Amino acid sequence: MFYYDWTMLLMIPGLLLGLWAQAKVKGSFARYSRVNTRSGITAEQAAREMLRKGGSHGVQIKQVSGSLTDHYDPRDNSLSLSQDVYGSESIAAIGVAAHECGHALQAHDGYAPLKLRSAIVPVVNVGSNLYFPIFLAGLVFSWQPLIYVGIGCFALTLLFSLVTLPVELNASKRAMVMLADGNLMTDEEMKGVKAVLNAAAMTYVAAVISSLLQLLRLILISRSRDRD
């Protein structure tokens, strides 16, 4: 079966990069979670201030359970901060909150990549769930068109990763600008925020590389079946 062929080796770099990126995020967050800002402002308070100055009104800020579960949902214009972030005065917490505020301001400004990402989510969800059974069925029945459909479905996952990367990088850039313009942190504290956000960015880079390698693997398997 193709599960065990040499193309599995292609997945190793992406897997290792993903594990390293996750460890980097957790390490940076843990480090700067132990360092509070001089201002004493909480992440929730900082978020409200940044949104107010950015002109993004009507955003509902709420606390959610879990660790690093923070996210902005453009569907209901809500910003969710995890229990480790919401009431924290740490550099890491405020950095995370600022990043999510960056997404809220993207929505407020009509940032095109965010609109595109939101628009393709339903299609990507379908494609990511169906690509493997379709691709496998194509292999089992030796029907090349079905194999190509499976590859096409997975390609949507790569497209989503490619669209997500600039969205996340732009949100972090906006976060740094908002924190600097609002004088919410010292220059030294901003270095901590940058370290946390840069570590988080690597997880999205890893997702792009992993998806690209998986797509290449599927194509190589398909071509080997063509030759057979």
Steps between C-alpha positions, in 0.01 A plus 500: 500500500607858438495576874848352535676607180802727489289812449418488871849642551381825344279560801784489752635856446153650531427293811826600666453866411146492637612343828781753533263790429248378758775461759626849416153650547443326832847589622473868406151530643603332825807721534323830448192390693718532808587863424234762570492838328582812697166655412307228688232493232332167428480343157123557492542868589777541245282340233214741568737795481656385174162434340373839612797684354482293184137596448376141515183535705251233598755221543391266778793394718446180694697246700522140379645190658821331396856613438594698187142471375486872427334598173296762319179387328392734218163327475372657822773761549618341825846479651560203728788506748606184681494471876881536508478828311177684585584636846877472477734799517787312336691597189396177329130545575486856374695399190250225423207735560657760272537240225132412520414870497701513180252255347209711623649807333555299182127429495423865574724614213368240257841334469471290181704193606286461813185518287643238266594270787154526651338435161695182427467342847185293416654367177831423671324312780323278246816446298717415801248241619442338160842507336633181662202268438472631142873459437500153658199393296680614186798282592291198591297513179796617289294792372734791436233775473385420853860521623528847344179609669647391834817696431292801404306479825823495699637792300229708666674438831823641360308797360352566843846488661639738238216747558522466878872585518474866386185544709685393815815695421297814435309456827831480690629807319185689595541380859850645527383832355201522735708424806763756401251773409301443818807516722375188673847348533861602537750432221643212699156347551432534128797273433324231700181544299696475177661175616159348580341611173799391290483156659128479422568601138728199459206266560331642188821470299521138614139441390578629149809282469321191634208547261736556207696183579181297538372628166831406338473155656151446358617610156797260511276212603264588217781507246634166619155350444495658153818312415358177641 
